[in-house]
Amino acid sequence: MRQRDLIDQAAARQGRSRSDFMLAASCKAAEDVLLDQTFFGLSEDRFAEFQALLDTPPVVSPRLLRTLSAKAPWDKKR
């Protein structure tokens, strides 16, 4: 009963029916499962290039410095 009430409350907040809410939630969960299991292959050369990109430090820019120095939303005082 509590689960149904929780689902009904969430659906109401989004202005949806329970069925529509459950269908959307199920589709989202299915997409997540499929995306988590997606495999892609790279040739040895392309993998080395990909790994080099991951290992290269980011270019320091004003935007990067601003992002790194910003407080997380949950750390900000209200």
VEXDO-883399 format. One record per residue: residue number from 1; residue in one letter; x, y, z of N, C-alpha, C in turn. Coordinates in pm, 1 decimal. Example, Ala and Ser with C-alpha at 12.3 -4.5 7.8 and 13.67 -1.06 7.14 Angstrom:
% VEXDO-883399
ZABA, 1, a, 1319.0, -569.0, 780.0, 1230.0, -450.0, 780.0, 1320.0, -330.0, 780.0;
ZABA, 2, s, 1285.0, -225.0, 708.0, 1367.0, -106.0, 714.0, 1290.0, 3.0, 787.0;
//
This chain:
% VEXDO-883399
ZABA, 1, m, 82.1, -119.4, 0.0, 0.0, 0.0, 0.0, 86.9, 126.4, 0.0;
ZABA, 2, r, 194.4, 126.3, 80.1, 281.2, 244.6, 84.9, 350.6, 267.6, -48.3;
ZABA, 3, q, 387.9, 160.2, -116.6, 453.3, 175.5, -246.9, 358.6, 238.8, -347.6;
ZABA, 4, r, 234.5, 193.1, -349.0, 137.0, 249.2, -442.2, 111.9, 396.8, -411.0;
ZABA, 5, d, 102.4, 429.3, -282.7, 81.0, 568.9, -244.0, 199.6, 655.9, -287.1;
ZABA, 6, l, 319.8, 604.7, -271.2, 440.0, 677.3, -312.3, 437.7, 701.8, -463.5;
ZABA, 7, i, 404.1, 598.4, -538.4, 396.5, 609.8, -684.8, 286.7, 707.8, -724.1;
ZABA, 8, d, 173.0, 699.4, -659.5, 62.9, 791.3, -689.8, 101.6, 935.9, -660.6;
ZABA, 9, q, 172.3, 957.7, -552.1, 214.3, 1093.1, -516.1, 313.1, 1147.4, -620.0;
ZABA, 10, a, 408.8, 1066.4, -660.0, 505.9, 1109.8, -761.0, 438.3, 1135.5, -895.1;
ZABA, 11, a, 346.9, 1048.5, -933.0, 274.4, 1065.6, -1059.5, 193.7, 1195.0, -1056.6;
ZABA, 12, a, 128.4, 1220.8, -945.5, 47.6, 1342.4, -933.2, 135.0, 1467.3, -944.4;
ZABA, 13, r, 253.7, 1462.8, -887.1, 344.8, 1577.7, -894.2, 385.2, 1607.4, -1038.6;
ZABA, 14, q, 387.3, 1504.5, -1121.9, 422.1, 1523.4, -1262.2, 298.7, 1538.1, -1350.7;
ZABA, 15, g, 182.0, 1536.2, -1288.5, 58.3, 1551.9, -1364.4, 30.1, 1433.6, -1455.8;
ZABA, 16, r, 67.7, 1313.6, -1410.6, 49.4, 1192.5, -1491.3, -38.7, 1093.6, -1416.9;
ZABA, 17, s, -90.8, 1000.0, -1493.2, -163.1, 889.6, -1429.5, -60.2, 790.8, -1374.7;
ZABA, 18, r, -107.2, 704.3, -1285.7, -17.5, 601.2, -1232.1, 37.4, 515.1, -1345.0;
ZABA, 19, s, -48.8, 475.9, -1438.3, -5.2, 390.5, -1549.6, 100.3, 459.1, -1635.3;
ZABA, 20, d, 77.1, 584.8, -1668.0, 172.5, 659.8, -1749.3, 305.1, 675.7, -1675.4;
ZABA, 21, f, 297.2, 705.6, -1547.8, 418.6, 720.6, -1466.4, 496.8, 589.8, -1462.1;
ZABA, 22, m, 427.2, 479.4, -1439.9, 493.5, 348.7, -1430.7, 554.5, 308.2, -1565.3;
ZABA, 23, l, 484.8, 336.9, -1674.6, 538.6, 304.6, -1805.9, 665.9, 384.8, -1832.8;
ZABA, 24, a, 663.9, 514.0, -1800.6, 782.1, 598.4, -1822.1, 898.3, 551.5, -1734.0;
ZABA, 25, a, 870.0, 518.8, -1607.9, 974.6, 472.6, -1517.3, 1032.6, 339.4, -1564.5;
ZABA, 26, s, 946.5, 251.5, -1612.8, 992.7, 121.3, -1662.7, 1078.8, 137.9, -1787.5;
ZABA, 27, c, 1037.7, 226.4, -1877.0, 1116.9, 250.9, -1998.6, 1252.5, 310.4, -1963.5;
ZABA, 28, k, 1255.1, 402.0, -1868.5, 1382.3, 462.1, -1824.8, 1473.1, 355.2, -1765.4;
ZABA, 29, a, 1418.9, 268.4, -1682.4, 1498.2, 160.4, -1621.9, 1549.8, 65.6, -1729.8;
ZABA, 30, a, 1467.2, 35.2, -1828.4, 1509.0, -53.7, -1937.5, 1621.5, 10.4, -2019.0;
ZABA, 31, e, 1610.1, 139.8, -2048.0, 1716.5, 210.3, -2120.9, 1846.7, 206.5, -2042.2;
ZABA, 32, d, 1838.6, 230.3, -1911.8, 1959.0, 228.5, -1827.6, 2027.1, 92.2, -1831.2;
ZABA, 33, v, 1949.2, -13.8, -1822.4, 2005.5, -148.9, -1826.9, 2075.5, -172.3, -1959.9;
ZABA, 34, l, 2008.4, -136.9, -2068.9, 2066.7, -160.6, -2200.3, 2190.1, -74.4, -2224.5;
ZABA, 35, l, 2186.4, 51.0, -2181.4, 2301.8, 138.3, -2200.3, 2420.5, 94.4, -2115.2;
ZABA, 36, d, 2393.9, 42.0, -1997.2, 2502.1, -6.4, -1910.5, 2570.2, -128.5, -1969.7;
ZABA, 37, q, 2502.9, -198.4, -2057.7, 2558.8, -321.2, -2112.7, 2603.6, -305.2, -2257.0;
ZABA, 38, t, 2609.3, -180.7, -2303.7, 2652.0, -156.4, -2440.9, 2802.1, -176.5, -2452.2;
ZABA, 39, f, 2842.5, -251.5, -2551.1, 2982.9, -280.5, -2574.8, 3025.0, -213.3, -2703.5;
ZABA, 40, f, 3139.6, -150.0, -2699.9, 3194.5, -99.7, -2824.7, 3341.1, -139.3, -2829.9;
ZABA, 41, g, 3384.4, -176.2, -2947.6, 3521.9, -221.4, -2965.7, 3603.4, -118.3, -3040.9;
ZABA, 42, l, 3730.6, -114.1, -3009.7, 3822.6, -24.0, -3077.1, 3943.6, -102.5, -3124.6;
ZABA, 43, s, 3997.5, -59.4, -3236.1, 4123.2, -119.0, -3279.7, 4231.4, -80.4, -3178.3;
ZABA, 44, e, 4342.3, -147.4, -3185.5, 4451.6, -118.3, -3091.5, 4497.4, 27.3, -3103.1;
ZABA, 45, d, 4505.9, 77.8, -3225.4, 4548.6, 217.1, -3246.0, 4447.5, 315.9, -3189.2;
ZABA, 46, r, 4320.0, 291.6, -3217.2, 4215.8, 382.1, -3167.3, 4206.0, 377.1, -3014.8;
ZABA, 47, f, 4227.1, 257.5, -2957.0, 4224.7, 247.0, -2811.7, 4341.1, 324.0, -2750.6;
ZABA, 48, a, 4458.0, 315.8, -2811.1, 4574.7, 391.0, -2761.9, 4546.7, 541.3, -2769.6;
ZABA, 49, e, 4483.0, 584.9, -2877.4, 4446.5, 726.6, -2892.1, 4345.3, 767.7, -2784.4;
ZABA, 50, f, 4246.7, 683.7, -2762.4, 4145.7, 709.2, -2659.0, 4209.5, 717.6, -2521.5;
ZABA, 51, q, 4298.0, 624.7, -2491.1, 4363.8, 622.9, -2360.9, 4453.0, 746.2, -2343.3;
ZABA, 52, a, 4519.2, 788.3, -2449.7, 4602.4, 908.6, -2443.3, 4517.3, 1031.2, -2411.8;
ZABA, 53, l, 4399.1, 1038.6, -2471.3, 4308.6, 1150.1, -2441.4, 4267.4, 1150.1, -2294.8;
ZABA, 54, l, 4240.6, 1031.9, -2240.4, 4202.5, 1023.1, -2099.1, 4318.6, 1060.6, -2007.0;
ZABA, 55, d, 4440.2, 1028.4, -2048.5, 4557.7, 1054.2, -1965.7, 4608.2, 1198.1, -1974.7;
ZABA, 56, t, 4564.6, 1271.1, -2076.8, 4609.5, 1408.9, -2095.3, 4537.0, 1500.6, -1997.1;
ZABA, 57, p, 4613.8, 1579.9, -1920.9, 4547.4, 1673.6, -1828.2, 4461.8, 1774.0, -1906.3;
ZABA, 58, p, 4355.1, 1821.3, -1846.1, 4270.0, 1918.0, -1915.4, 4343.3, 2050.7, -1934.0;
ZABA, 59, v, 4305.4, 2123.0, -2036.8, 4359.9, 2255.9, -2060.4, 4298.9, 2349.4, -1956.7;
ZABA, 60, v, 4386.1, 2418.4, -1884.5, 4337.6, 2510.2, -1781.2, 4282.0, 2634.6, -1850.2;
ZABA, 61, s, 4158.9, 2665.4, -1817.9, 4091.5, 2781.8, -1875.3, 4013.2, 2850.5, -1763.7;
ZABA, 62, p, 3975.0, 2975.3, -1784.5, 3894.3, 3043.4, -1682.7, 3766.6, 2965.5, -1648.9;
ZABA, 63, r, 3706.7, 2905.9, -1748.8, 3583.0, 2831.0, -1725.3, 3609.6, 2708.5, -1637.0;
ZABA, 64, l, 3719.4, 2636.2, -1664.4, 3754.4, 2519.9, -1582.2, 3782.8, 2563.4, -1438.6;
ZABA, 65, l, 3859.1, 2670.9, -1422.1, 3891.0, 2719.2, -1286.9, 3764.3, 2760.8, -1212.4;
ZABA, 66, r, 3672.2, 2825.0, -1282.2, 3545.6, 2865.8, -1219.9, 3465.7, 2742.5, -1177.7;
ZABA, 67, t, 3462.9, 2642.0, -1263.0, 3389.3, 2519.0, -1232.0, 3450.5, 2447.5, -1111.5;
ZABA, 68, l, 3582.5, 2437.6, -1110.6, 3649.3, 2366.6, -1001.3, 3639.6, 2440.6, -867.8;
ZABA, 69, s, 3624.5, 2572.2, -873.1, 3617.3, 2647.7, -748.8, 3473.9, 2670.5, -700.1;
ZABA, 70, a, 3376.1, 2633.4, -780.5, 3236.1, 2653.1, -742.0, 3196.7, 2554.5, -631.5;
ZABA, 71, k, 3115.9, 2604.1, -540.7, 3063.6, 2517.3, -436.4, 2954.1, 2429.4, -493.7;
ZABA, 72, a, 2947.2, 2309.2, -444.2, 2840.0, 2218.1, -484.4, 2707.1, 2273.0, -432.9;
ZABA, 73, p, 2598.9, 2251.6, -506.0, 2469.3, 2304.0, -460.3, 2434.5, 2262.0, -317.9;
ZABA, 74, w, 2473.6, 2141.2, -277.7, 2439.0, 2094.4, -144.0, 2529.7, 2154.1, -36.4;
ZABA, 75, d, 2639.1, 2221.7, -77.2, 2726.7, 2287.0, 18.9, 2691.9, 2435.6, 38.1;
ZABA, 76, k, 2607.1, 2488.8, -47.7, 2569.6, 2628.9, -38.6, 2471.7, 2649.7, 75.7;
ZABA, 77, k, 2490.2, 2762.2, 145.5, 2395.3, 2795.6, 251.5, 2270.4, 2856.1, 189.2;
ZABA, 78, r, 2160.6, 2827.1, 247.8, 2032.6, 2875.3, 194.4, 1998.1, 3010.1, 247.0;
//
